[in-house]
């Protein structure tokens, strides 16, 4: 691999130069009450490990096509798109909202298809669940990487139409992927408009497809 797996995962959260840290206090929730949320994260992890193990066989396009339906099933892309641009979302027409949502969905899939390459015995471990803010659930996990430090990844999920969906991922328990995206997307769309934001995201998708992960 061009980069160690830990560096690839850390780069998922490198959308902007300054990390955005979040904190919360939440009571513990029983596994029986919110095991469905853990199952959602487990399906996502299973898919990631599968494409990592078959990375060379699948290639980028194969990894993208394999992960696409899984992310559609496990992520609340609409919620994440809305929060990524804040109040600007309500100013868009339905067609513009659809266009931005499609672009962000492509980028999310490309991020994982482009960065999770190769397999060297990595394993995900679920550490537990907690009730979180506004009726959401936090699933704490870590990625165990042989000969490297573990990467702690906490998933925040909310119930949507009876199913749990991932709405944010926290690196090392504090750095929010959604907050990082908003710190980049919201100022750009306010300053230069929707076309500029979509062009910037599409450029990143193109680099991921070309294997230029280190340039992002």
Secondary structure, DSSP 8 states (H G I E B T S, - for coil): --S-HHHHHHHTT-SSSS--B------B--HHHHHHHHHHHHHHHHHHHHHHHTHHHHHHHHHHHHHHHHHHHHB-HHHHHHHHHTTHHHHS-HHHHHHHHHHHHHHHHHHHHHH----SS-EEEEEEEEE-GGG-EEEEEEEE-TTS--EEEEEEEEEETTEEEEEEEEETTTEEHHHHHHHHHHHHHHHH-HHHHHHHHHHHHHHHHTT-GGG-
